[in-house]
Amino acid sequence: MRAIALPVKSLDEAKGRLAPVLSPLERAALTLAMLEDVLDATLLLPGWETWVVSPDESVLEVAAGRGATPMPEEQPPLAQAIRQAEDEALSRDLDAFAVLLPDTPLVTAAALTRAIHTLGPVVLAPAVDEAGTNLLLRRPPIAIPSSF
C-alpha cells in the first residue's frame, strides 16, 4: 500500500502572507480551492491513498467528501502534522509514502505519476524559489527523515 499526505493549516491561519491583500474569508476560499485542485490530481493515482491532515474540520469535511482520508491533526505546526502522517504510514507498513504541500500550483495527475514512477528510494520536487520542498516521496517511508 502507498499513501500521499496533504498537510493543511487551519483555515484561520492559511495563506497568512496574503493578509495584506485578501480577507480571511478570501484566504480560506483560496486554500480550499488549491486543496481541491491537488485532490483532483492525487485521487487519480491508482494504488495510492490520499490523506488530508488538518486541525480544521471544514478542511477534513472537504477531504472526506472528495474520497480522501481525513486525519485530524493532533498537534500543529506543519512539521508535527507531517510527523503524525509519517507515524501512520509506518504503523501501516506502507511500501511508499509521499508528502505533497496542497498549495503547490499546477499539480496534475500526470506530473505526480511521473514522480512516483521515478526510480530510486527518494524523489524530491523543490519549490520554484528552491527555498522549500513541494513533494517528498520515500520508498520505504523511512528512507530519509523529513524536514519541513
N, CA, C and O atoms as a GROMACS GRO file, in nm:
protein
  592
    1MET      N    1   0.084  -0.118   0.000
    1MET     CA    2   0.000   0.000   0.000
    1MET      C    3   0.089   0.125   0.000
    1MET      O    4   0.201   0.123   0.050
    2ARG      N    5   0.035   0.233  -0.058
    2ARG     CA    6   0.108   0.359  -0.067
    2ARG      C    7   0.012   0.472  -0.032
    2ARG      O    8  -0.108   0.462  -0.054
    3ALA      N    9   0.067   0.580   0.023
    3ALA     CA   10  -0.017   0.694   0.061
    3ALA      C   11   0.056   0.824   0.034
    3ALA      O   12   0.179   0.832   0.038
    4ILE      N   13  -0.024   0.926   0.007
    4ILE     CA   14   0.027   1.062  -0.010
    4ILE      C   15  -0.048   1.151   0.088
    4ILE      O   16  -0.171   1.154   0.090
    5ALA      N   17   0.027   1.223   0.170
    5ALA     CA   18  -0.033   1.308   0.274
    5ALA      C   19  -0.031   1.454   0.229
    5ALA      O   20   0.068   1.503   0.175
    6LEU      N   21  -0.141   1.522   0.255
    6LEU     CA   22  -0.155   1.664   0.225
    6LEU      C   23  -0.179   1.737   0.357
    6LEU      O   24  -0.292   1.735   0.408
    7PRO      N   25  -0.078   1.801   0.414
    7PRO     CA   26  -0.098   1.875   0.539
    7PRO      C   27  -0.157   2.014   0.510
    7PRO      O   28  -0.103   2.089   0.428
    8VAL      N   29  -0.267   2.046   0.577
    8VAL     CA   30  -0.336   2.173   0.552
    8VAL      C   31  -0.353   2.247   0.685
    8VAL      O   32  -0.405   2.192   0.782
    9LYS      N   33  -0.309   2.372   0.688
    9LYS     CA   34  -0.327   2.455   0.807
    9LYS      C   35  -0.474   2.480   0.834
    9LYS      O   36  -0.560   2.456   0.749
   10SER      N   37  -0.502   2.528   0.954
   10SER     CA   38  -0.636   2.576   0.986
   10SER      C   39  -0.670   2.689   0.889
   10SER      O   40  -0.583   2.770   0.855
   11LEU      N   41  -0.794   2.694   0.845
   11LEU     CA   42  -0.834   2.799   0.751
   11LEU      C   43  -0.818   2.938   0.810
   11LEU      O   44  -0.801   3.035   0.736
   12ASP      N   45  -0.821   2.949   0.942
   12ASP     CA   46  -0.799   3.079   1.007
   12ASP      C   47  -0.655   3.128   0.991
   12ASP      O   48  -0.629   3.249   0.996
   13GLU      N   49  -0.562   3.035   0.971
   13GLU     CA   50  -0.420   3.070   0.963
   13GLU      C   51  -0.363   3.060   0.822
   13GLU      O   52  -0.253   3.108   0.796
   14ALA      N   53  -0.436   2.998   0.732
   14ALA     CA   54  -0.383   2.968   0.599
   14ALA      C   55  -0.358   3.094   0.518
   14ALA      O   56  -0.430   3.193   0.526
   15LYS      N   57  -0.252   3.087   0.438
   15LYS     CA   58  -0.217   3.194   0.343
   15LYS      C   59  -0.197   3.328   0.413
   15LYS      O   60  -0.238   3.432   0.362
   16GLY      N   61  -0.135   3.326   0.530
   16GLY     CA   62  -0.114   3.447   0.609
   16GLY      C   63  -0.035   3.554   0.536
   16GLY      O   64  -0.055   3.673   0.561
   17ARG      N   65   0.056   3.514   0.447
   17ARG     CA   66   0.134   3.615   0.374
   17ARG      C   67   0.046   3.699   0.282
   17ARG      O   68   0.086   3.808   0.241
   18LEU      N   69  -0.073   3.649   0.251
   18LEU     CA   70  -0.164   3.724   0.164
   18LEU      C   71  -0.260   3.814   0.242
   18LEU      O   72  -0.347   3.878   0.183
   19ALA      N   73  -0.244   3.820   0.374
   19ALA     CA   74  -0.333   3.901   0.457
   19ALA      C   75  -0.341   4.048   0.414
   19ALA      O   76  -0.447   4.108   0.427
   20PRO      N   77  -0.233   4.107   0.365
   20PRO     CA   78  -0.246   4.247   0.323
   20PRO      C   79  -0.337   4.269   0.202
   20PRO      O   80  -0.386   4.380   0.179
   21VAL      N   81  -0.360   4.163   0.124
   21VAL     CA   82  -0.440   4.181   0.002
   21VAL      C   83  -0.569   4.099  -0.002
   21VAL      O   84  -0.657   4.128  -0.083
   22LEU      N   85  -0.580   3.997   0.083
   22LEU     CA   86  -0.700   3.914   0.085
   22LEU      C   87  -0.760   3.911   0.225
   22LEU      O   88  -0.687   3.909   0.325
   23SER      N   89  -0.891   3.910   0.232
   23SER     CA   90  -0.960   3.898   0.360
   23SER      C   91  -0.944   3.755   0.413
   23SER      O   92  -0.906   3.666   0.338
   24PRO      N   93  -0.972   3.733   0.541
   24PRO     CA   94  -0.967   3.597   0.594
   24PRO      C   95  -1.057   3.500   0.516
   24PRO      O   96  -1.018   3.385   0.492
   25LEU      N   97  -1.175   3.545   0.479
   25LEU     CA   98  -1.265   3.460   0.402
   25LEU      C   99  -1.207   3.427   0.264
   25LEU      O  100  -1.218   3.313   0.218
   26GLU      N  101  -1.146   3.524   0.201
   26GLU     CA  102  -1.084   3.500   0.069
   26GLU      C  103  -0.965   3.405   0.080
   26GLU      O  104  -0.945   3.321  -0.007
   27ARG      N  105  -0.886   3.419   0.186
   27ARG     CA  106  -0.772   3.329   0.206
   27ARG      C  107  -0.820   3.186   0.232
   27ARG      O  108  -0.760   3.091   0.182
   28ALA      N  109  -0.927   3.171   0.309
   28ALA     CA  110  -0.983   3.038   0.333
   28ALA      C  111  -1.034   2.977   0.204
   28ALA      O  112  -1.012   2.859   0.176
   29ALA      N  113  -1.104   3.057   0.124
   29ALA     CA  114  -1.156   3.008  -0.005
   29ALA      C  115  -1.042   2.968  -0.098
   29ALA      O  116  -1.052   2.866  -0.167
   30LEU      N  117  -0.936   3.046  -0.101
   30LEU     CA  118  -0.820   3.013  -0.184
   30LEU      C  119  -0.756   2.882  -0.139
   30LEU      O  120  -0.721   2.798  -0.221
   31THR      N  121  -0.741   2.866  -0.009
   31THR     CA  122  -0.683   2.743   0.046
   31THR      C  123  -0.765   2.622   0.006
   31THR      O  124  -0.709   2.521  -0.038
   32LEU      N  125  -0.896   2.631   0.019
   32LEU     CA  126  -0.982   2.518  -0.018
   32LEU      C  127  -0.979   2.492  -0.168
   32LEU      O  128  -0.980   2.377  -0.211
   33ALA      N  129  -0.974   2.598  -0.248
   33ALA     CA  130  -0.968   2.581  -0.394
   33ALA      C  131  -0.838   2.511  -0.434
   33ALA      O  132  -0.838   2.423  -0.520
   34MET      N  133  -0.727   2.550  -0.372
   34MET     CA  134  -0.599   2.487  -0.404
   34MET      C  135  -0.598   2.342  -0.357
   34MET      O  136  -0.545   2.255  -0.426
   35LEU      N  137  -0.657   2.314  -0.241
   35LEU     CA  138  -0.668   2.177  -0.194
   35LEU      C  139  -0.748   2.094  -0.293
   35LEU      O  140  -0.709   1.982  -0.326
   36GLU      N  141  -0.860   2.147  -0.339
   36GLU     CA  142  -0.944   2.074  -0.436
   36GLU      C  143  -0.864   2.042  -0.562
   36GLU      O  144  -0.875   1.932  -0.616
   37ASP      N  145  -0.785   2.138  -0.610
   37ASP     CA  146  -0.704   2.114  -0.730
   37ASP      C  147  -0.605   2.000  -0.707
   37ASP      O  148  -0.588   1.914  -0.794
   38VAL      N  149  -0.540   2.000  -0.592
   38VAL     CA  150  -0.443   1.894  -0.562
   38VAL      C  151  -0.515   1.761  -0.544
   38VAL      O  152  -0.466   1.657  -0.588
   39LEU      N  153  -0.631   1.762  -0.478
   39LEU     CA  154  -0.709   1.638  -0.465
   39LEU      C  155  -0.749   1.583  -0.601
   39LEU      O  156  -0.751   1.461  -0.621
   40ASP      N  157  -0.782   1.672  -0.696
   40ASP     CA  158  -0.814   1.626  -0.831
   40ASP      C  159  -0.702   1.540  -0.888
   40ASP      O  160  -0.728   1.443  -0.959
   41ALA      N  161  -0.579   1.575  -0.856
   41ALA     CA  162  -0.463   1.500  -0.907
   41ALA      C  163  -0.435   1.375  -0.824
   41ALA      O  164  -0.417   1.267  -0.880
   42THR      N  165  -0.431   1.389  -0.692
   42THR     CA  166  -0.390   1.275  -0.609
   42THR      C  167  -0.491   1.161  -0.610
   42THR      O  168  -0.454   1.044  -0.604
   43LEU      N  169  -0.617   1.196  -0.619
   43LEU     CA  170  -0.720   1.091  -0.615
   43LEU      C  171  -0.725   1.010  -0.744
   43LEU      O  172  -0.795   0.908  -0.750
   44LEU      N  173  -0.653   1.052  -0.846
   44LEU     CA  174  -0.646   0.976  -0.971
   44LEU      C  175  -0.527   0.879  -0.974
   44LEU      O  176  -0.511   0.806  -1.071
   45LEU      N  177  -0.445   0.878  -0.870
   45LEU     CA  178  -0.328   0.791  -0.868
   45LEU      C  179  -0.370   0.650  -0.828
   45LEU      O  180  -0.409   0.627  -0.714
   46PRO      N  181  -0.362   0.554  -0.920
   46PRO     CA  182  -0.402   0.418  -0.886
   46PRO      C  183  -0.308   0.358  -0.782
   46PRO      O  184  -0.186   0.369  -0.792
   47GLY      N  185  -0.367   0.294  -0.682
   47GLY     CA  186  -0.289   0.227  -0.579
   47GLY      C  187  -0.238   0.318  -0.469
   47GLY      O  188  -0.160   0.275  -0.384
   48TRP      N  189  -0.280   0.444  -0.470
   48TRP     CA  190  -0.238   0.539  -0.369
   48TRP      C  191  -0.358   0.591  -0.292
   48TRP      O  192  -0.459   0.628  -0.351
   49GLU      N  193  -0.346   0.593  -0.160
   49GLU     CA  194  -0.446   0.659  -0.076
   49GLU      C  195  -0.404   0.804  -0.059
   49GLU      O  196  -0.285   0.835  -0.057
   50THR      N  197  -0.502   0.893  -0.047
   50THR     CA  198  -0.474   1.033  -0.018
   50THR      C  199  -0.523   1.063   0.123
   50THR      O  200  -0.639   1.041   0.155
   51TRP      N  201  -0.432   1.114   0.206
   51TRP     CA  202  -0.464   1.153   0.343
   51TRP      C  203  -0.456   1.304   0.354
   51TRP      O  204  -0.359   1.364   0.307
   52VAL      N  205  -0.555   1.365   0.414
   52VAL     CA  206  -0.551   1.509   0.440
   52VAL      C  207  -0.541   1.528   0.590
   52VAL      O  208  -0.630   1.488   0.666
   53VAL      N  209  -0.431   1.591   0.634
   53VAL     CA  210  -0.404   1.613   0.776
   53VAL      C  211  -0.428   1.760   0.806
   53VAL      O  212  -0.363   1.848   0.749
   54SER      N  213  -0.523   1.787   0.896
   54SER     CA  214  -0.556   1.927   0.927
   54SER      C  215  -0.625   1.936   1.062
   54SER      O  216  -0.694   1.842   1.104
   55PRO      N  217  -0.608   2.049   1.131
   55PRO     CA  218  -0.684   2.072   1.254
   55PRO      C  219  -0.822   2.129   1.224
   55PRO      O  220  -0.904   2.144   1.314
   56ASP      N  221  -0.847   2.161   1.098
   56ASP     CA  222  -0.969   2.232   1.059
   56ASP      C  223  -1.077   2.136   1.012
   56ASP      O  224  -1.059   2.062   0.915
   57GLU      N  225  -1.189   2.137   1.081
   57GLU     CA  226  -1.300   2.046   1.049
   57GLU      C  227  -1.352   2.069   0.907
   57GLU      O  228  -1.389   1.973   0.839
   58SER      N  229  -1.356   2.192   0.862
   58SER     CA  230  -1.404   2.221   0.726
   58SER      C  231  -1.314   2.157   0.621
   58SER      O  232  -1.362   2.103   0.521
   59VAL      N  233  -1.185   2.163   0.644
   59VAL     CA  234  -1.089   2.101   0.552
   59VAL      C  235  -1.110   1.950   0.549
   59VAL      O  236  -1.111   1.888   0.443
   60LEU      N  237  -1.126   1.890   0.668
   60LEU     CA  238  -1.145   1.746   0.676
   60LEU      C  239  -1.275   1.702   0.610
   60LEU      O  240  -1.282   1.595   0.550
   61GLU      N  241  -1.379   1.785   0.620
   61GLU     CA  242  -1.506   1.754   0.553
   61GLU      C  243  -1.491   1.757   0.402
   61GLU      O  244  -1.545   1.670   0.333
   62VAL      N  245  -1.418   1.854   0.350
   62VAL     CA  246  -1.392   1.860   0.206
   62VAL      C  247  -1.316   1.734   0.163
   62VAL      O  248  -1.349   1.672   0.062
   63ALA      N  249  -1.215   1.698   0.240
   63ALA     CA  250  -1.136   1.579   0.208
   63ALA      C  251  -1.223   1.454   0.203
   63ALA      O  252  -1.217   1.377   0.107
   64ALA      N  253  -1.302   1.434   0.306
   64ALA     CA  254  -1.388   1.316   0.312
   64ALA      C  255  -1.490   1.317   0.198
   64ALA      O  256  -1.517   1.213   0.138
   65GLY      N  257  -1.545   1.433   0.170
   65GLY     CA  258  -1.643   1.444   0.062
   65GLY      C  259  -1.586   1.411  -0.074
   65GLY      O  260  -1.659   1.368  -0.163
   66ARG      N  261  -1.458   1.431  -0.090
   66ARG     CA  262  -1.392   1.403  -0.218
   66ARG      C  263  -1.339   1.260  -0.226
   66ARG      O  264  -1.298   1.216  -0.333
   67GLY      N  265  -1.339   1.187  -0.114
   67GLY     CA  266  -1.290   1.050  -0.116
   67GLY      C  267  -1.151   1.032  -0.057
   67GLY      O  268  -1.095   0.922  -0.063
   68ALA      N  269  -1.096   1.137   0.000
   68ALA     CA  270  -0.967   1.126   0.068
   68ALA      C  271  -0.991   1.085   0.213
   68ALA      O  272  -1.103   1.095   0.264
   69THR      N  273  -0.887   1.039   0.277
   69THR     CA  274  -0.895   1.001   0.418
   69THR      C  275  -0.864   1.123   0.504
   69THR      O  276  -0.752   1.174   0.499
   70PRO      N  277  -0.961   1.170   0.584
   70PRO     CA  278  -0.933   1.283   0.672
   70PRO      C  279  -0.857   1.236   0.796
   70PRO      O  280  -0.890   1.134   0.855
   71MET      N  281  -0.756   1.312   0.836
   71MET     CA  282  -0.679   1.283   0.957
   71MET      C  283  -0.678   1.408   1.043
   71MET      O  284  -0.608   1.504   1.011
   72PRO      N  285  -0.753   1.409   1.151
   72PRO     CA  286  -0.748   1.526   1.240
   72PRO      C  287  -0.606   1.546   1.293
   72PRO      O  288  -0.546   1.455   1.350
   73GLU      N  289  -0.556   1.665   1.273
   73GLU     CA  290  -0.420   1.697   1.318
   73GLU      C  291  -0.417   1.700   1.469
   73GLU      O  292  -0.498   1.769   1.533
   74GLU      N  293  -0.324   1.626   1.527
   74GLU     CA  294  -0.315   1.617   1.672
   74GLU      C  295  -0.239   1.734   1.732
   74GLU      O  296  -0.270   1.780   1.842
   75GLN      N  297  -0.138   1.783   1.658
   75GLN     CA  298  -0.054   1.888   1.714
   75GLN      C  299   0.009   1.969   1.602
   75GLN      O  300   0.087   1.915   1.523
   76PRO      N  301  -0.024   2.099   1.593
   76PRO     CA  302   0.045   2.182   1.495
   76PRO      C  303   0.189   2.205   1.541
   76PRO      O  304   0.219   2.171   1.655
   77PRO      N  305   0.276   2.258   1.465
   77PRO     CA  306   0.264   2.314   1.331
   77PRO      C  307   0.285   2.208   1.223
   77PRO      O  308   0.268   2.089   1.247
   78LEU      N  309   0.320   2.254   1.103
   78LEU     CA  310   0.333   2.169   0.985
   78LEU      C  311   0.421   2.048   1.010
   78LEU      O  312   0.384   1.936   0.975
   79ALA      N  313   0.536   2.068   1.069
   79ALA     CA  314   0.629   1.957   1.090
   79ALA      C  315   0.566   1.847   1.175
   79ALA      O  316   0.588   1.729   1.149
   80GLN      N  317   0.488   1.885   1.275
   80GLN     CA  318   0.422   1.786   1.360
   80GLN      C  319   0.310   1.714   1.284
   80GLN      O  320   0.290   1.594   1.303
   81ALA      N  321   0.238   1.786   1.200
   81ALA     CA  322   0.132   1.723   1.119
   81ALA      C  323   0.194   1.620   1.025
   81ALA      O  324   0.138   1.512   1.005
   82ILE      N  325   0.308   1.655   0.967
   82ILE     CA  326   0.376   1.561   0.878
   82ILE      C  327   0.427   1.442   0.957
   82ILE      O  328   0.416   1.328   0.910
   83ARG      N  329   0.482   1.464   1.074
   83ARG     CA  330   0.529   1.355   1.160
   83ARG      C  331   0.412   1.262   1.195
   83ARG      O  332   0.430   1.140   1.197
   84GLN      N  333   0.295   1.317   1.222
   84GLN     CA  334   0.177   1.236   1.252
   84GLN      C  335   0.145   1.144   1.134
   84GLN      O  336   0.118   1.026   1.153
   85ALA      N  337   0.147   1.198   1.013
   85ALA     CA  338   0.118   1.117   0.894
   85ALA      C  339   0.228   1.013   0.872
   85ALA      O  340   0.200   0.900   0.834
   86GLU      N  341   0.354   1.051   0.897
   86GLU     CA  342   0.464   0.955   0.884
   86GLU      C  343   0.447   0.840   0.982
   86GLU      O  344   0.467   0.724   0.946
   87ASP      N  345   0.410   0.871   1.105
   87ASP     CA  346   0.388   0.766   1.205
   87ASP      C  347   0.277   0.672   1.160
   87ASP      O  348   0.287   0.550   1.177
   88GLU      N  349   0.171   0.728   1.102
   88GLU     CA  350   0.062   0.645   1.050
   88GLU      C  351   0.112   0.556   0.936
   88GLU      O  352   0.076   0.439   0.929
   89ALA      N  353   0.193   0.612   0.849
   89ALA     CA  354   0.249   0.535   0.738
   89ALA      C  355   0.333   0.418   0.789
   89ALA      O  356   0.325   0.307   0.737
   90LEU      N  357   0.413   0.444   0.891
   90LEU     CA  358   0.496   0.338   0.948
   90LEU      C  359   0.411   0.232   1.016
   90LEU      O  360   0.441   0.113   1.007
   91SER      N  361   0.305   0.273   1.085
   91SER     CA  362   0.219   0.176   1.153
   91SER      C  363   0.145   0.087   1.054
   91SER      O  364   0.108  -0.025   1.087
   92ARG      N  365   0.123   0.138   0.933
   92ARG     CA  366   0.054   0.059   0.830
   92ARG      C  367   0.151  -0.017   0.740
   92ARG      O  368   0.109  -0.087   0.648
   93ASP      N  369   0.281  -0.003   0.766
   93ASP     CA  370   0.383  -0.074   0.689
   93ASP      C  371   0.369  -0.047   0.538
   93ASP      O  372   0.366  -0.140   0.458
   94LEU      N  373   0.360   0.081   0.502
   94LEU     CA  374   0.344   0.119   0.362
   94LEU      C  375   0.472   0.091   0.283
   94LEU      O  376   0.582   0.094   0.337
   95ASP      N  377   0.454   0.065   0.154
   95ASP     CA  378   0.567   0.049   0.062
   95ASP      C  379   0.628   0.185   0.027
   95ASP      O  380   0.750   0.197   0.011
   96ALA      N  381   0.542   0.286   0.016
   96ALA     CA  382   0.587   0.420  -0.022
   96ALA      C  383   0.498   0.522   0.046
   96ALA      O  384   0.381   0.498   0.074
   97PHE      N  385   0.558   0.637   0.072
   97PHE     CA  386   0.484   0.745   0.138
   97PHE      C  387   0.533   0.877   0.083
   97PHE      O  388   0.653   0.900   0.068
   98ALA      N  389   0.439   0.965   0.052
   98ALA     CA  390   0.473   1.097  -0.002
   98ALA      C  391   0.404   1.205   0.078
   98ALA      O  392   0.295   1.185   0.133
   99VAL      N  393   0.468   1.320   0.084
   99VAL     CA  394   0.408   1.441   0.140
   99VAL      C  395   0.406   1.543   0.028
   99VAL      O  396   0.509   1.572  -0.033
  100LEU      N  397   0.289   1.597   0.002
  100LEU     CA  398   0.272   1.699  -0.102
  100LEU      C  399   0.205   1.819  -0.038
  100LEU      O  400   0.098   1.807   0.022
  101LEU      N  401   0.267   1.934  -0.050
  101LEU     CA  402   0.205   2.055   0.005
  101LEU      C  403   0.087   2.094  -0.084
  101LEU      O  404   0.104   2.112  -0.205
  102PRO      N  405  -0.031   2.106  -0.025
  102PRO     CA  406  -0.152   2.123  -0.106
  102PRO      C  407  -0.171   2.262  -0.166
  102PRO      O  408  -0.271   2.287  -0.232
  103ASP      N  409  -0.077   2.350  -0.143
  103ASP     CA  410  -0.085   2.480  -0.211
  103ASP      C  411   0.015   2.486  -0.326
  103ASP      O  412   0.047   2.594  -0.377
  104THR      N  413   0.064   2.369  -0.367
  104THR     CA  414   0.153   2.362  -0.482
  104THR      C  415   0.071   2.388  -0.608
  104THR      O  416  -0.025   2.315  -0.635
  105PRO      N  417   0.107   2.489  -0.685
  105PRO     CA  418   0.026   2.520  -0.803
  105PRO      C  419   0.051   2.423  -0.919
  105PRO      O  420   0.159   2.365  -0.931
  106LEU      N  421  -0.050   2.408  -1.001
  106LEU     CA  422  -0.040   2.334  -1.127
  106LEU      C  423  -0.007   2.186  -1.110
  106LEU      O  424   0.053   2.127  -1.200
  107VAL      N  425  -0.044   2.125  -0.999
  107VAL     CA  426  -0.023   1.982  -0.980
  107VAL      C  427  -0.122   1.907  -1.068
  107VAL      O  428  -0.241   1.938  -1.071
  108THR      N  429  -0.070   1.808  -1.140
  108THR     CA  430  -0.157   1.725  -1.224
  108THR      C  431  -0.131   1.578  -1.192
  108THR      O  432  -0.027   1.542  -1.138
  109ALA      N  433  -0.228   1.495  -1.225
  109ALA     CA  434  -0.210   1.351  -1.207
  109ALA      C  435  -0.093   1.302  -1.292
  109ALA      O  436  -0.018   1.214  -1.249
  110ALA      N  437  -0.076   1.358  -1.412
  110ALA     CA  438   0.034   1.316  -1.499
  110ALA      C  439   0.169   1.349  -1.436
  110ALA      O  440   0.261   1.267  -1.439
  111ALA      N  441   0.181   1.468  -1.378
  111ALA     CA  442   0.307   1.506  -1.313
  111ALA      C  443   0.335   1.418  -1.193
  111ALA      O  444   0.449   1.375  -1.172
  112LEU      N  445   0.232   1.390  -1.113
  112LEU     CA  446   0.251   1.303  -0.997
  112LEU      C  447   0.285   1.161  -1.040
  112LEU      O  448   0.366   1.095  -0.976
  113THR      N  449   0.224   1.114  -1.148
  113THR     CA  450   0.254   0.980  -1.199
  113THR      C  451   0.400   0.972  -1.240
  113THR      O  452   0.466   0.872  -1.211
  114ARG      N  453   0.451   1.075  -1.307
  114ARG     CA  454   0.594   1.076  -1.343
  114ARG      C  455   0.681   1.071  -1.217
  114ARG      O  456   0.780   0.999  -1.213
  115ALA      N  457   0.643   1.146  -1.117
  115ALA     CA  458   0.722   1.148  -0.993
  115ALA      C  459   0.722   1.012  -0.925
  115ALA      O  460   0.827   0.965  -0.880
  116ILE      N  461   0.607   0.948  -0.916
  116ILE     CA  462   0.602   0.820  -0.844
  116ILE      C  463   0.666   0.707  -0.923
  116ILE      O  464   0.699   0.603  -0.866
  117HIS      N  465   0.682   0.726  -1.053
  117HIS     CA  466   0.750   0.624  -1.134
  117HIS      C  467   0.899   0.652  -1.150
  117HIS      O  468   0.969   0.576  -1.217
  118THR      N  469   0.947   0.759  -1.090
  118THR     CA  470   1.090   0.788  -1.092
  118THR      C  471   1.161   0.684  -1.006
  118THR      O  472   1.118   0.654  -0.895
  119LEU      N  473   1.268   0.630  -1.060
  119LEU     CA  474   1.342   0.527  -0.987
  119LEU      C  475   1.416   0.588  -0.869
  119LEU      O  476   1.448   0.706  -0.867
  120GLY      N  477   1.443   0.504  -0.772
  120GLY     CA  478   1.518   0.548  -0.654
  120GLY      C  479   1.431   0.554  -0.531
  120GLY      O  480   1.309   0.561  -0.541
  121PRO      N  481   1.495   0.551  -0.416
  121PRO     CA  482   1.419   0.550  -0.291
  121PRO      C  483   1.361   0.685  -0.252
  121PRO      O  484   1.269   0.691  -0.170
  122VAL      N  485   1.415   0.794  -0.309
  122VAL     CA  486   1.370   0.928  -0.270
  122VAL      C  487   1.349   1.013  -0.395
  122VAL      O  488   1.434   1.017  -0.484
  123VAL      N  489   1.235   1.081  -0.400
  123VAL     CA  490   1.206   1.176  -0.507
  123VAL      C  491   1.169   1.308  -0.440
  123VAL      O  492   1.084   1.312  -0.351
  124LEU      N  493   1.235   1.415  -0.482
  124LEU     CA  494   1.208   1.549  -0.429
  124LEU      C  495   1.165   1.641  -0.542
  124LEU      O  496   1.222   1.636  -0.651
  125ALA      N  497   1.066   1.723  -0.516
  125ALA     CA  498   1.027   1.830  -0.609
  125ALA      C  499   1.042   1.961  -0.533
  125ALA      O  500   0.961   1.991  -0.446
  126PRO      N  501   1.145   2.038  -0.566
  126PRO     CA  502   1.167   2.163  -0.493
  126PRO      C  503   1.064   2.268  -0.531
  126PRO      O  504   1.006   2.265  -0.640
  127ALA      N  505   1.043   2.361  -0.441
  127ALA     CA  506   0.961   2.478  -0.471
  127ALA      C  507   1.034   2.561  -0.575
  127ALA      O  508   1.156   2.553  -0.587
  128VAL      N  509   0.961   2.641  -0.649
  128VAL     CA  510   1.021   2.722  -0.755
  128VAL      C  511   1.133   2.810  -0.702
  128VAL      O  512   1.235   2.828  -0.769
  129ASP      N  513   1.115   2.864  -0.582
  129ASP     CA  514   1.219   2.950  -0.526
  129ASP      C  515   1.335   2.871  -0.465
  129ASP      O  516   1.431   2.929  -0.415
  130GLU      N  517   1.325   2.739  -0.471
  130GLU     CA  518   1.425   2.646  -0.418
  130GLU      C  519   1.451   2.666  -0.269
  130GLU      O  520   1.555   2.625  -0.217
  131ALA      N  521   1.357   2.730  -0.201
  131ALA     CA  522   1.370   2.751  -0.057
  131ALA      C  523   1.292   2.647   0.022
  131ALA      O  524   1.291   2.650   0.145
  132GLY      N  525   1.228   2.556  -0.047
  132GLY     CA  526   1.148   2.454   0.020
  132GLY      C  527   1.121   2.337  -0.073
  132GLY      O  528   1.171   2.332  -0.186
  133THR      N  529   1.041   2.245  -0.024
  133THR     CA  530   1.009   2.124  -0.098
  133THR      C  531   0.858   2.115  -0.115
  133THR      O  532   0.784   2.129  -0.018
  134ASN      N  533   0.813   2.093  -0.238
  134ASN     CA  534   0.670   2.075  -0.262
  134ASN      C  535   0.628   1.930  -0.247
  134ASN      O  536   0.518   1.901  -0.201
  135LEU      N  537   0.716   1.837  -0.287
  135LEU     CA  538   0.686   1.694  -0.281
  135LEU      C  539   0.806   1.620  -0.228
  135LEU      O  540   0.919   1.643  -0.272
  136LEU      N  541   0.782   1.530  -0.134
  136LEU     CA  542   0.883   1.438  -0.084
  136LEU      C  543   0.823   1.299  -0.088
  136LEU      O  544   0.726   1.270  -0.019
  137LEU      N  545   0.882   1.212  -0.171
  137LEU     CA  546   0.836   1.074  -0.186
  137LEU      C  547   0.947   0.983  -0.138
  137LEU      O  548   1.062   0.997  -0.179
  138ARG      N  549   0.912   0.888  -0.051
  138ARG     CA  550   1.012   0.795   0.003
  138ARG      C  551   0.965   0.652  -0.009
  138ARG      O  552   0.849   0.619   0.019
  139ARG      N  553   1.058   0.567  -0.052
  139ARG     CA  554   1.035   0.423  -0.062
  139ARG      C  555   1.154   0.353   0.001
  139ARG      O  556   1.260   0.346  -0.061
  140PRO      N  557   1.141   0.302   0.121
  140PRO     CA  558   1.028   0.297   0.214
  140PRO      C  559   1.007   0.434   0.280
  140PRO      O  560   1.086   0.526   0.262
  141PRO      N  561   0.899   0.445   0.357
  141PRO     CA  562   0.866   0.574   0.419
  141PRO      C  563   0.974   0.632   0.510
  141PRO      O  564   0.970   0.750   0.543
  142ILE      N  565   1.069   0.550   0.552
  142ILE     CA  566   1.176   0.598   0.640
  142ILE      C  567   1.309   0.609   0.566
  142ILE      O  568   1.415   0.610   0.629
  143ALA      N  569   1.306   0.616   0.433
  143ALA     CA  570   1.430   0.622   0.354
  143ALA      C  571   1.520   0.737   0.399
  143ALA      O  572   1.641   0.721   0.410
  144ILE      N  573   1.461   0.853   0.424
  144ILE     CA  574   1.531   0.968   0.482
  144ILE      C  575   1.433   1.040   0.573
  144ILE      O  576   1.312   1.028   0.555
  145PRO      N  577   1.484   1.114   0.671
  145PRO     CA  578   1.391   1.192   0.755
  145PRO      C  579   1.340   1.313   0.678
  145PRO      O  580   1.406   1.364   0.588
  146SER      N  581   1.222   1.358   0.715
  146SER     CA  582   1.169   1.480   0.653
  146SER      C  583   1.209   1.600   0.737
  146SER      O  584   1.237   1.588   0.857
  147SER      N  585   1.212   1.715   0.672
  147SER     CA  586   1.242   1.839   0.741
  147SER      C  587   1.168   1.951   0.671
  147SER      O  588   1.220   2.014   0.579
  148PHE      N  589   1.045   1.975   0.713
  148PHE     CA  590   0.962   2.078   0.652
  148PHE      C  591   0.955   2.198   0.744
  148PHE      O  592   0.890   2.298   0.712
   0.00000   0.00000   0.00000
